[in-house]
Amino acid sequence: MKRMVLMSMVMAGLLCAGPLAALDNKGPKIEVKELRHDFGKVVQGTKAEYVLEIKNVGSEQLIIEKVQPS
């Protein structure tokens, strides 16, 4: 009985190891320095600008197809 439980635990570990192997940096991977920026109070009619730093830390080309500001 103990042997069967041990084998079940080993099999479960092997099944979980597959998805973990997919977590490496193959393919594109985006890295954003700051996820939020607060402009504070902005006077109406004033232009407010911010440079968002985006970096591809993956092994393949990163293509950004659509951007939606919030």
N, C-alpha and C positions, 0 to 999 in steps of 0.2 A: 504494500500500500504506500509506504514512504517513497519507494522508487517511482511509483506512478505520479505522485504529487511532485516529486523532484523533476521528472521528465516534463510535466505540464508547465512548471515554472520556467524551465529552459526553453521550451517551445514558445511560451508567451514572450520571453525576453528576445528571442530571435525575431519574432513577428514585429515587435516594437522597434527593433534596430533598423529595419528598412526605412521607415519614414525619417528617422534621425539622420541617416546618411544623405538624405535629400536636402539637409539644412546647410550644406557647404556653399561656397561662393560661386558655383557654376551658374552662368547666365548673368544678366544684368541685376544689379542691386543698388537701390537708391539710398543715399545718406544725406540727410538735411541737417545742417548745423543747428538751427533754431526752428522749432515747430511753430512758435507763436511770436508775434511782434505787436507791441502796443504803441500806437502813435500818440497816445495821450489825447489832450484836447486840441483839435485842429479847427482853426477859424474857417468859416465857410468861404469858399472861393480860393483858398490857399491850396497849393499843390503839395501833396504828401507822397514821398517816395521811399522805397525800401528795397535793398538788394538782397534777394534770397539766395543763399549759397547752397547749391545742389551738387553732389558729387556721385559719380558712379564708382562704387567700390567692388563691383562684380567683374567677371572675366569676359563679358560680352558687351556689345553696344547697347546703351540705354536709350530708348526712344520714348519721349514724352509726347503723347498724342493729344491730350486734352487737359486743360487746367481750369479749375473752378474756384474762384475766390469765395471766401465766406464773409 
